[in-house]
Amino acid sequence: MSFTVKNVLDDTRPLVNDIEAETWSDQIFFQYINECVRLIYAEHPECRVETAGTLKAYTAITAVGNTIGLDDVYRQAVVEYLAYRFHDADAGDTRDKSRAAEHLQRFNTLLGAS
């Protein structure tokens, strides 16, 4: 199974209170989705192995309709990573620093040991 960029954005935008995309455009989220997928591929290379034993090629996210090359088990981790990056980008406020840290911790917990 896999999931789309739209699935992730639909889960992330309410979490960061940016439903109308007034703070971050989809393109900014694409950058961090790509970063997250590369990070997961590096930390958990087993997630790249296809049923036939070949490796999935990394494909950059460029549109909302793109499929993210990860199993569904990683979907919430990607959402948490995006929430972390969103709050970390605006970490001038102590609350945002705290929120960023919470989302990073959830991301790391969801990924577990590599």
C-alpha positions in Angstrom: 0.0 0.0 0.0 1.0 3.6 -0.3 -0.6 7.0 0.2 -0.8 10.3 -1.7 0.5 13.8 -0.9 -3.2 14.8 -0.7 -3.7 12.3 2.1 -0.8 13.7 4.1 -1.8 17.3 3.5 -5.4 16.6 4.5 -4.0 15.2 7.8 -1.4 17.8 8.4 -3.1 21.1 7.6 -5.7 20.8 10.5 -2.9 19.7 12.8 -1.0 22.9 12.2 -4.0 25.1 11.8 -3.3 26.0 8.2 -6.4 24.5 6.5 -6.7 27.3 3.9 -2.9 27.1 3.1 -2.5 30.7 4.2 0.8 30.1 6.0 2.5 27.4 3.9 1.8 26.6 0.3 1.7 23.0 -0.9 5.1 23.6 -2.5 6.7 24.3 0.8 5.2 21.1 2.2 6.5 19.2 -0.9 10.0 20.2 0.1 9.6 18.7 3.5 7.8 15.6 2.3 10.8 14.9 0.0 13.2 15.5 2.9 11.2 13.2 5.2 11.0 10.4 2.6 14.8 10.6 2.1 15.3 10.5 5.8 13.1 7.4 6.2 14.8 5.7 3.3 18.2 6.3 4.9 17.1 5.3 8.5 14.9 2.3 7.4 16.3 1.0 4.1 14.1 -2.0 4.4 11.1 0.2 3.5 12.6 0.5 0.0 12.5 -3.2 -0.8 9.9 -4.3 -3.3 8.2 -7.7 -3.1 10.4 -8.8 -6.0 13.5 -7.9 -4.0 14.4 -4.8 -5.9 14.7 -1.4 -4.4 12.2 1.4 -4.9 13.7 4.3 -6.7 13.3 7.7 -4.9 10.8 9.9 -6.8 10.6 13.6 -5.8 7.2 14.9 -4.8 6.0 17.7 -7.2 2.2 17.6 -7.1 -0.7 17.0 -4.7 -1.7 13.9 -6.7 1.7 12.2 -6.3 2.0 8.9 -4.5 4.5 8.8 -1.7 6.7 5.8 -2.0 6.2 4.4 1.5 3.9 1.9 3.1 0.9 3.1 5.0 2.7 2.4 8.3 4.8 5.5 7.6 1.9 7.9 6.9 1.5 9.3 10.4 5.3 9.6 10.7 5.3 11.9 7.6 2.4 13.9 9.1 4.3 14.4 12.3 7.5 15.4 10.5 5.6 18.0 8.5 4.0 19.4 11.7 7.5 19.5 13.3 9.0 21.4 10.4 6.0 23.8 10.3 6.3 24.7 14.0 10.1 24.7 13.9 10.0 27.3 11.1 8.1 29.7 13.3 9.9 28.8 16.5 10.3 32.4 17.7 7.3 31.7 20.0 8.0 29.4 22.9 4.8 27.6 22.3 5.9 26.8 18.7 9.3 25.5 19.9 7.4 23.2 22.3 5.0 22.0 19.6 7.9 21.4 17.2 9.7 19.3 19.9 6.5 17.3 20.6 6.0 16.5 16.9 9.7 15.6 16.4 9.4 13.2 19.4 6.2 11.6 17.9 8.0 11.2 14.5 10.9 9.5 16.2 8.7 7.3 18.2 6.7 6.3 15.2 9.8 5.4 13.3 11.2 3.3 16.1 14.7 1.9 16.0 16.4 1.6 12.6 
